[in-house]
Amino acid sequence: MTGLIAAHSKVPDFSSFYNRISHRGTKMKAVVACAHKILRIIYKLLSTHQTYQK
């Protein structure tokens, strides 16, 4: 669900990533890829004790 929300958000980083992936394959794969990208960002932020900056 997180990937779907990020894909349709107004944040250009995630929406452009979603559009790029969805043109190559199915939309569900693009949603999973967005969720995976968000998960990697969250893990990096938590492991390094940093805040998210665009």
HTML snippet that shows the backbone in 3Dmol.js (N, CA, C, O; Angstrom):
<script src="https://3Dmol.org/build/3Dmol-min.js"></script>
<div id="view" style="width:600px;height:400px;position:relative"></div>
<script>
const pdb = `
ATOM      1  N   MET A   1       0.816  -1.180   0.000  1.00  0.00           N
ATOM      2  CA  MET A   1       0.000   0.000   0.000  1.00  0.00           C
ATOM      3  C   MET A   1       0.867   1.253   0.000  1.00  0.00           C
ATOM      4  O   MET A   1       0.507   2.263  -0.606  1.00  0.00           O
ATOM      5  N   THR A   2       1.994   1.188   0.672  1.00  0.00           N
ATOM      6  CA  THR A   2       2.884   2.341   0.735  1.00  0.00           C
ATOM      7  C   THR A   2       3.401   2.715  -0.645  1.00  0.00           C
ATOM      8  O   THR A   2       3.483   3.894  -0.990  1.00  0.00           O
ATOM      9  N   GLY A   3       3.748   1.709  -1.426  1.00  0.00           N
ATOM     10  CA  GLY A   3       4.249   1.970  -2.771  1.00  0.00           C
ATOM     11  C   GLY A   3       3.203   2.618  -3.652  1.00  0.00           C
ATOM     12  O   GLY A   3       3.519   3.492  -4.459  1.00  0.00           O
ATOM     13  N   LEU A   4       1.956   2.194  -3.500  1.00  0.00           N
ATOM     14  CA  LEU A   4       0.874   2.764  -4.292  1.00  0.00           C
ATOM     15  C   LEU A   4       0.630   4.218  -3.922  1.00  0.00           C
ATOM     16  O   LEU A   4       0.406   5.054  -4.797  1.00  0.00           O
ATOM     17  N   ILE A   5       0.671   4.521  -2.637  1.00  0.00           N
ATOM     18  CA  ILE A   5       0.480   5.899  -2.184  1.00  0.00           C
ATOM     19  C   ILE A   5       1.624   6.783  -2.667  1.00  0.00           C
ATOM     20  O   ILE A   5       1.399   7.901  -3.131  1.00  0.00           O
ATOM     21  N   ALA A   6       2.842   6.285  -2.558  1.00  0.00           N
ATOM     22  CA  ALA A   6       4.001   7.062  -3.006  1.00  0.00           C
ATOM     23  C   ALA A   6       3.985   7.252  -4.511  1.00  0.00           C
ATOM     24  O   ALA A   6       4.407   8.293  -5.015  1.00  0.00           O
ATOM     25  N   ALA A   7       3.502   6.255  -5.226  1.00  0.00           N
ATOM     26  CA  ALA A   7       3.481   6.342  -6.683  1.00  0.00           C
ATOM     27  C   ALA A   7       2.543   7.430  -7.172  1.00  0.00           C
ATOM     28  O   ALA A   7       2.816   8.084  -8.179  1.00  0.00           O
ATOM     29  N   HIS A   8       1.449   7.624  -6.471  1.00  0.00           N
ATOM     30  CA  HIS A   8       0.465   8.614  -6.897  1.00  0.00           C
ATOM     31  C   HIS A   8       0.556   9.915  -6.111  1.00  0.00           C
ATOM     32  O   HIS A   8      -0.366  10.731  -6.151  1.00  0.00           O
ATOM     33  N   SER A   9       1.652  10.112  -5.404  1.00  0.00           N
ATOM     34  CA  SER A   9       1.826  11.341  -4.637  1.00  0.00           C
ATOM     35  C   SER A   9       2.343  12.460  -5.531  1.00  0.00           C
ATOM     36  O   SER A   9       2.650  12.247  -6.704  1.00  0.00           O
ATOM     37  N   LYS A  10       2.430  13.624  -4.971  1.00  0.00           N
ATOM     38  CA  LYS A  10       2.925  14.772  -5.722  1.00  0.00           C
ATOM     39  C   LYS A  10       4.430  14.947  -5.583  1.00  0.00           C
ATOM     40  O   LYS A  10       5.002  15.898  -6.116  1.00  0.00           O
ATOM     41  N   VAL A  11       5.072  14.026  -4.863  1.00  0.00           N
ATOM     42  CA  VAL A  11       6.526  14.059  -4.725  1.00  0.00           C
ATOM     43  C   VAL A  11       7.121  13.550  -6.033  1.00  0.00           C
ATOM     44  O   VAL A  11       6.911  12.389  -6.386  1.00  0.00           O
ATOM     45  N   PRO A  12       7.853  14.384  -6.755  1.00  0.00           N
ATOM     46  CA  PRO A  12       8.320  13.981  -8.084  1.00  0.00           C
ATOM     47  C   PRO A  12       9.316  12.826  -8.071  1.00  0.00           C
ATOM     48  O   PRO A  12       9.427  12.104  -9.061  1.00  0.00           O
ATOM     49  N   ASP A  13      10.040  12.638  -6.973  1.00  0.00           N
ATOM     50  CA  ASP A  13      11.012  11.549  -6.925  1.00  0.00           C
ATOM     51  C   ASP A  13      10.330  10.198  -7.057  1.00  0.00           C
ATOM     52  O   ASP A  13      10.744   9.366  -7.865  1.00  0.00           O
ATOM     53  N   PHE A  14       9.295   9.978  -6.275  1.00  0.00           N
ATOM     54  CA  PHE A  14       8.632   8.686  -6.273  1.00  0.00           C
ATOM     55  C   PHE A  14       7.692   8.519  -7.461  1.00  0.00           C
ATOM     56  O   PHE A  14       7.601   7.427  -8.022  1.00  0.00           O
ATOM     57  N   SER A  15       6.999   9.569  -7.848  1.00  0.00           N
ATOM     58  CA  SER A  15       6.071   9.430  -8.964  1.00  0.00           C
ATOM     59  C   SER A  15       6.806   9.220 -10.284  1.00  0.00           C
ATOM     60  O   SER A  15       6.336   8.460 -11.130  1.00  0.00           O
ATOM     61  N   SER A  16       7.936   9.870 -10.475  1.00  0.00           N
ATOM     62  CA  SER A  16       8.696   9.645 -11.710  1.00  0.00           C
ATOM     63  C   SER A  16       9.319   8.254 -11.719  1.00  0.00           C
ATOM     64  O   SER A  16       9.404   7.619 -12.770  1.00  0.00           O
ATOM     65  N   PHE A  17       9.753   7.778 -10.554  1.00  0.00           N
ATOM     66  CA  PHE A  17      10.285   6.418 -10.452  1.00  0.00           C
ATOM     67  C   PHE A  17       9.190   5.409 -10.786  1.00  0.00           C
ATOM     68  O   PHE A  17       9.429   4.455 -11.527  1.00  0.00           O
ATOM     69  N   TYR A  18       7.996   5.612 -10.246  1.00  0.00           N
ATOM     70  CA  TYR A  18       6.864   4.726 -10.525  1.00  0.00           C
ATOM     71  C   TYR A  18       6.530   4.724 -12.014  1.00  0.00           C
ATOM     72  O   TYR A  18       6.324   3.662 -12.601  1.00  0.00           O
ATOM     73  N   ASN A  19       6.476   5.893 -12.621  1.00  0.00           N
ATOM     74  CA  ASN A  19       6.144   5.978 -14.045  1.00  0.00           C
ATOM     75  C   ASN A  19       7.188   5.285 -14.905  1.00  0.00           C
ATOM     76  O   ASN A  19       6.846   4.622 -15.885  1.00  0.00           O
ATOM     77  N   ARG A  20       8.452   5.432 -14.548  1.00  0.00           N
ATOM     78  CA  ARG A  20       9.527   4.796 -15.302  1.00  0.00           C
ATOM     79  C   ARG A  20       9.419   3.271 -15.242  1.00  0.00           C
ATOM     80  O   ARG A  20       9.585   2.591 -16.255  1.00  0.00           O
ATOM     81  N   ILE A  21       9.142   2.743 -14.055  1.00  0.00           N
ATOM     82  CA  ILE A  21       9.054   1.296 -13.885  1.00  0.00           C
ATOM     83  C   ILE A  21       7.772   0.747 -14.508  1.00  0.00           C
ATOM     84  O   ILE A  21       7.792  -0.327 -15.110  1.00  0.00           O
ATOM     85  N   SER A  22       6.668   1.463 -14.374  1.00  0.00           N
ATOM     86  CA  SER A  22       5.394   0.956 -14.884  1.00  0.00           C
ATOM     87  C   SER A  22       5.362   0.911 -16.407  1.00  0.00           C
ATOM     88  O   SER A  22       4.619   0.113 -16.979  1.00  0.00           O
ATOM     89  N   HIS A  23       6.139   1.739 -17.067  1.00  0.00           N
ATOM     90  CA  HIS A  23       6.189   1.684 -18.528  1.00  0.00           C
ATOM     91  C   HIS A  23       6.959   0.464 -19.019  1.00  0.00           C
ATOM     92  O   HIS A  23       6.727  -0.013 -20.130  1.00  0.00           O
ATOM     93  N   ARG A  24       7.873  -0.040 -18.195  1.00  0.00           N
ATOM     94  CA  ARG A  24       8.650  -1.221 -18.580  1.00  0.00           C
ATOM     95  C   ARG A  24       7.931  -2.524 -18.273  1.00  0.00           C
ATOM     96  O   ARG A  24       8.144  -3.523 -18.961  1.00  0.00           O
ATOM     97  N   GLY A  25       7.087  -2.530 -17.257  1.00  0.00           N
ATOM     98  CA  GLY A  25       6.434  -3.768 -16.833  1.00  0.00           C
ATOM     99  C   GLY A  25       5.030  -3.499 -16.342  1.00  0.00           C
ATOM    100  O   GLY A  25       4.382  -2.538 -16.755  1.00  0.00           O
ATOM    101  N   THR A  26       4.572  -4.358 -15.457  1.00  0.00           N
ATOM    102  CA  THR A  26       3.224  -4.194 -14.936  1.00  0.00           C
ATOM    103  C   THR A  26       3.200  -3.138 -13.833  1.00  0.00           C
ATOM    104  O   THR A  26       4.228  -2.787 -13.255  1.00  0.00           O
ATOM    105  N   LYS A  27       2.011  -2.652 -13.566  1.00  0.00           N
ATOM    106  CA  LYS A  27       1.869  -1.616 -12.546  1.00  0.00           C
ATOM    107  C   LYS A  27       2.115  -2.170 -11.149  1.00  0.00           C
ATOM    108  O   LYS A  27       2.613  -1.458 -10.278  1.00  0.00           O
ATOM    109  N   MET A  28       1.767  -3.440 -10.929  1.00  0.00           N
ATOM    110  CA  MET A  28       1.988  -4.026  -9.608  1.00  0.00           C
ATOM    111  C   MET A  28       3.481  -4.152  -9.316  1.00  0.00           C
ATOM    112  O   MET A  28       3.904  -3.963  -8.175  1.00  0.00           O
ATOM    113  N   LYS A  29       4.278  -4.465 -10.322  1.00  0.00           N
ATOM    114  CA  LYS A  29       5.729  -4.519 -10.127  1.00  0.00           C
ATOM    115  C   LYS A  29       6.272  -3.137  -9.797  1.00  0.00           C
ATOM    116  O   LYS A  29       7.208  -3.009  -9.007  1.00  0.00           O
ATOM    117  N   ALA A  30       5.695  -2.110 -10.390  1.00  0.00           N
ATOM    118  CA  ALA A  30       6.125  -0.741 -10.109  1.00  0.00           C
ATOM    119  C   ALA A  30       5.765  -0.341  -8.680  1.00  0.00           C
ATOM    120  O   ALA A  30       6.531   0.360  -8.020  1.00  0.00           O
ATOM    121  N   VAL A  31       4.606  -0.782  -8.203  1.00  0.00           N
ATOM    122  CA  VAL A  31       4.202  -0.490  -6.827  1.00  0.00           C
ATOM    123  C   VAL A  31       5.152  -1.159  -5.848  1.00  0.00           C
ATOM    124  O   VAL A  31       5.567  -0.547  -4.863  1.00  0.00           O
ATOM    125  N   VAL A  32       5.499  -2.415  -6.114  1.00  0.00           N
ATOM    126  CA  VAL A  32       6.425  -3.141  -5.242  1.00  0.00           C
ATOM    127  C   VAL A  32       7.803  -2.492  -5.279  1.00  0.00           C
ATOM    128  O   VAL A  32       8.474  -2.410  -4.250  1.00  0.00           O
ATOM    129  N   ALA A  33       8.232  -2.032  -6.444  1.00  0.00           N
ATOM    130  CA  ALA A  33       9.531  -1.369  -6.558  1.00  0.00           C
ATOM    131  C   ALA A  33       9.544  -0.063  -5.765  1.00  0.00           C
ATOM    132  O   ALA A  33      10.548   0.263  -5.132  1.00  0.00           O
ATOM    133  N   CYS A  34       8.443   0.684  -5.791  1.00  0.00           N
ATOM    134  CA  CYS A  34       8.357   1.924  -5.000  1.00  0.00           C
ATOM    135  C   CYS A  34       8.396   1.621  -3.512  1.00  0.00           C
ATOM    136  O   CYS A  34       9.078   2.308  -2.752  1.00  0.00           O
ATOM    137  N   ALA A  35       7.669   0.599  -3.097  1.00  0.00           N
ATOM    138  CA  ALA A  35       7.677   0.228  -1.684  1.00  0.00           C
ATOM    139  C   ALA A  35       9.067  -0.212  -1.248  1.00  0.00           C
ATOM    140  O   ALA A  35       9.503   0.099  -0.140  1.00  0.00           O
ATOM    141  N   HIS A  36       9.760  -0.934  -2.118  1.00  0.00           N
ATOM    142  CA  HIS A  36      11.115  -1.386  -1.802  1.00  0.00           C
ATOM    143  C   HIS A  36      12.074  -0.205  -1.698  1.00  0.00           C
ATOM    144  O   HIS A  36      12.955  -0.188  -0.839  1.00  0.00           O
ATOM    145  N   LYS A  37      11.902   0.772  -2.570  1.00  0.00           N
ATOM    146  CA  LYS A  37      12.750   1.968  -2.522  1.00  0.00           C
ATOM    147  C   LYS A  37      12.521   2.742  -1.220  1.00  0.00           C
ATOM    148  O   LYS A  37      13.474   3.212  -0.597  1.00  0.00           O
ATOM    149  N   ILE A  38      11.265   2.870  -0.817  1.00  0.00           N
ATOM    150  CA  ILE A  38      10.952   3.554   0.436  1.00  0.00           C
ATOM    151  C   ILE A  38      11.538   2.793   1.617  1.00  0.00           C
ATOM    152  O   ILE A  38      12.068   3.398   2.548  1.00  0.00           O
ATOM    153  N   LEU A  39      11.444   1.468   1.580  1.00  0.00           N
ATOM    154  CA  LEU A  39      11.998   0.648   2.651  1.00  0.00           C
ATOM    155  C   LEU A  39      13.508   0.810   2.765  1.00  0.00           C
ATOM    156  O   LEU A  39      14.040   0.881   3.873  1.00  0.00           O
ATOM    157  N   ARG A  40      14.203   0.869   1.634  1.00  0.00           N
ATOM    158  CA  ARG A  40      15.655   1.074   1.656  1.00  0.00           C
ATOM    159  C   ARG A  40      16.010   2.438   2.228  1.00  0.00           C
ATOM    160  O   ARG A  40      16.982   2.564   2.973  1.00  0.00           O
ATOM    161  N   ILE A  41      15.231   3.462   1.889  1.00  0.00           N
ATOM    162  CA  ILE A  41      15.481   4.807   2.416  1.00  0.00           C
ATOM    163  C   ILE A  41      15.262   4.833   3.924  1.00  0.00           C
ATOM    164  O   ILE A  41      16.068   5.401   4.662  1.00  0.00           O
ATOM    165  N   ILE A  42      14.173   4.219   4.381  1.00  0.00           N
ATOM    166  CA  ILE A  42      13.882   4.193   5.816  1.00  0.00           C
ATOM    167  C   ILE A  42      14.961   3.445   6.576  1.00  0.00           C
ATOM    168  O   ILE A  42      15.397   3.893   7.636  1.00  0.00           O
ATOM    169  N   TYR A  43      15.398   2.308   6.043  1.00  0.00           N
ATOM    170  CA  TYR A  43      16.448   1.537   6.711  1.00  0.00           C
ATOM    171  C   TYR A  43      17.730   2.351   6.843  1.00  0.00           C
ATOM    172  O   TYR A  43      18.359   2.358   7.901  1.00  0.00           O
ATOM    173  N   LYS A  44      18.113   3.034   5.775  1.00  0.00           N
ATOM    174  CA  LYS A  44      19.335   3.843   5.801  1.00  0.00           C
ATOM    175  C   LYS A  44      19.218   4.978   6.811  1.00  0.00           C
ATOM    176  O   LYS A  44      20.169   5.272   7.535  1.00  0.00           O
ATOM    177  N   LEU A  45      18.051   5.616   6.859  1.00  0.00           N
ATOM    178  CA  LEU A  45      17.850   6.714   7.805  1.00  0.00           C
ATOM    179  C   LEU A  45      17.906   6.226   9.247  1.00  0.00           C
ATOM    180  O   LEU A  45      18.501   6.882  10.102  1.00  0.00           O
ATOM    181  N   LEU A  46      17.296   5.090   9.518  1.00  0.00           N
ATOM    182  CA  LEU A  46      17.292   4.567  10.882  1.00  0.00           C
ATOM    183  C   LEU A  46      18.661   4.055  11.305  1.00  0.00           C
ATOM    184  O   LEU A  46      19.050   4.206  12.463  1.00  0.00           O
ATOM    185  N   SER A  47      19.387   3.458  10.384  1.00  0.00           N
ATOM    186  CA  SER A  47      20.689   2.901  10.757  1.00  0.00           C
ATOM    187  C   SER A  47      21.758   3.975  10.929  1.00  0.00           C
ATOM    188  O   SER A  47      22.729   3.763  11.656  1.00  0.00           O
ATOM    189  N   THR A  48      21.597   5.119  10.275  1.00  0.00           N
ATOM    190  CA  THR A  48      22.586   6.189  10.389  1.00  0.00           C
ATOM    191  C   THR A  48      22.111   7.348  11.268  1.00  0.00           C
ATOM    192  O   THR A  48      22.837   8.325  11.447  1.00  0.00           O
ATOM    193  N   HIS A  49      20.896   7.246  11.819  1.00  0.00           N
ATOM    194  CA  HIS A  49      20.324   8.279  12.697  1.00  0.00           C
ATOM    195  C   HIS A  49      20.278   9.642  12.010  1.00  0.00           C
ATOM    196  O   HIS A  49      20.629  10.658  12.608  1.00  0.00           O
ATOM    197  N   GLN A  50      19.849   9.655  10.770  1.00  0.00           N
ATOM    198  CA  GLN A  50      19.720  10.905  10.021  1.00  0.00           C
ATOM    199  C   GLN A  50      18.247  11.215   9.801  1.00  0.00           C
ATOM    200  O   GLN A  50      17.378  10.373  10.031  1.00  0.00           O
ATOM    201  N   THR A  51      17.979  12.444   9.350  1.00  0.00           N
ATOM    202  CA  THR A  51      16.625  12.821   8.971  1.00  0.00           C
ATOM    203  C   THR A  51      16.526  12.827   7.458  1.00  0.00           C
ATOM    204  O   THR A  51      17.526  12.975   6.756  1.00  0.00           O
ATOM    205  N   TYR A  52      15.307  12.665   6.966  1.00  0.00           N
ATOM    206  CA  TYR A  52      15.090  12.614   5.523  1.00  0.00           C
ATOM    207  C   TYR A  52      15.191  14.011   4.930  1.00  0.00           C
ATOM    208  O   TYR A  52      14.545  14.943   5.409  1.00  0.00           O
ATOM    209  N   GLN A  53      15.993  14.154   3.897  1.00  0.00           N
ATOM    210  CA  GLN A  53      16.123  15.411   3.166  1.00  0.00           C
ATOM    211  C   GLN A  53      15.984  15.102   1.689  1.00  0.00           C
ATOM    212  O   GLN A  53      16.592  14.157   1.186  1.00  0.00           O
ATOM    213  N   LYS A  54      15.196  15.884   1.006  1.00  0.00           N
ATOM    214  CA  LYS A  54      14.988  15.650  -0.424  1.00  0.00           C
ATOM    215  C   LYS A  54      16.232  15.913  -1.208  1.00  0.00           C
ATOM    216  O   LYS A  54      16.235  15.766  -2.430  1.00  0.00           O
TER     217      LYS A  54
END
`;
const viewer = $3Dmol.createViewer("view");
viewer.addModel(pdb, "pdb");
viewer.setStyle({}, {cartoon: {color: "spectrum"}});
viewer.zoomTo();
viewer.render();
</script>
